[in-house]
Amino acid sequence: MQKLLNSGADVLIFDCRFDLAHISAGRDAYAKCHIPGATHADLDTGLSGIETGTNGRHPLPGPDHWATTR
């Protein structure tokens, strides 16, 4: 299975851990231990689109933005 993970195959694994009270907690946890081949996806940058004031705190990103998350 590890050969499939983030190696050009159609399977990508993202580590999305996040703590609203400690914004670096997810990246810190990823650095300590994660599924081999997984990529960290940060809630504030990779997993959230642009806030407009009417779409919430962490709106879903558009497809183009999400495609650049690595």
C-alpha positions as CSV (number, residue, x, y, z in Angstrom):
1,M,0.0,0.0,0.0
2,Q,2.8,2.4,0.8
3,K,3.8,2.5,-2.9
4,L,0.4,4.0,-3.7
5,L,0.6,6.8,-1.2
6,N,1.4,10.2,-2.8
7,S,3.5,8.6,-5.4
8,G,1.6,9.6,-8.6
9,A,-1.1,7.0,-8.0
10,D,-4.8,8.1,-7.6
11,V,-4.6,7.7,-3.9
12,L,-3.4,10.6,-1.7
13,I,-3.4,10.5,2.1
14,F,-3.5,13.8,4.0
15,D,-3.0,14.3,7.8
16,C,-5.5,17.0,8.7
17,R,-5.0,17.2,12.5
18,F,-5.7,20.6,13.9
19,D,-6.3,22.3,17.3
20,L,-8.1,25.7,17.2
21,A,-6.5,26.6,20.5
22,H,-2.9,25.7,19.3
23,I,-2.6,26.3,15.6
24,S,0.8,24.6,15.2
25,A,-0.4,21.4,17.0
26,G,-1.4,19.6,13.8
27,R,1.9,20.3,12.1
28,D,3.8,19.3,15.3
29,A,1.9,16.0,15.6
30,Y,2.5,15.3,11.8
31,A,6.3,16.0,12.4
32,K,6.3,13.5,15.3
33,C,4.4,10.7,13.6
34,H,2.2,10.2,10.6
35,I,1.2,7.5,8.0
36,P,4.3,7.0,5.8
37,G,3.8,9.0,2.6
38,A,1.1,11.2,4.0
39,T,1.1,14.9,3.4
40,H,0.2,17.5,6.1
41,A,-2.8,19.7,5.1
42,D,-3.3,22.7,7.4
43,L,-6.8,23.9,8.2
44,D,-6.0,27.6,7.9
45,T,-4.1,27.4,4.6
46,G,-4.8,24.2,2.6
47,L,-8.2,23.2,3.8
48,S,-9.9,26.6,3.8
49,G,-10.8,29.0,1.0
50,I,-11.0,32.7,1.1
51,E,-13.3,34.1,3.8
52,T,-15.8,36.6,2.5
53,G,-17.5,37.5,5.8
54,T,-20.6,35.5,5.0
55,N,-19.1,32.0,4.4
56,G,-17.8,31.1,7.9
57,R,-14.5,30.8,9.6
58,H,-13.0,27.9,7.5
59,P,-14.9,27.8,4.2
60,L,-14.2,24.9,1.8
61,P,-11.5,25.8,-0.7
62,G,-12.2,25.9,-4.4
63,P,-10.9,23.0,-6.6
64,D,-8.0,25.1,-7.9
65,H,-6.9,26.0,-4.4
66,W,-7.3,22.4,-3.1
67,A,-5.3,21.0,-6.1
68,T,-2.2,23.1,-5.0
69,T,-2.3,21.6,-1.4
70,R,0.7,19.4,-0.9
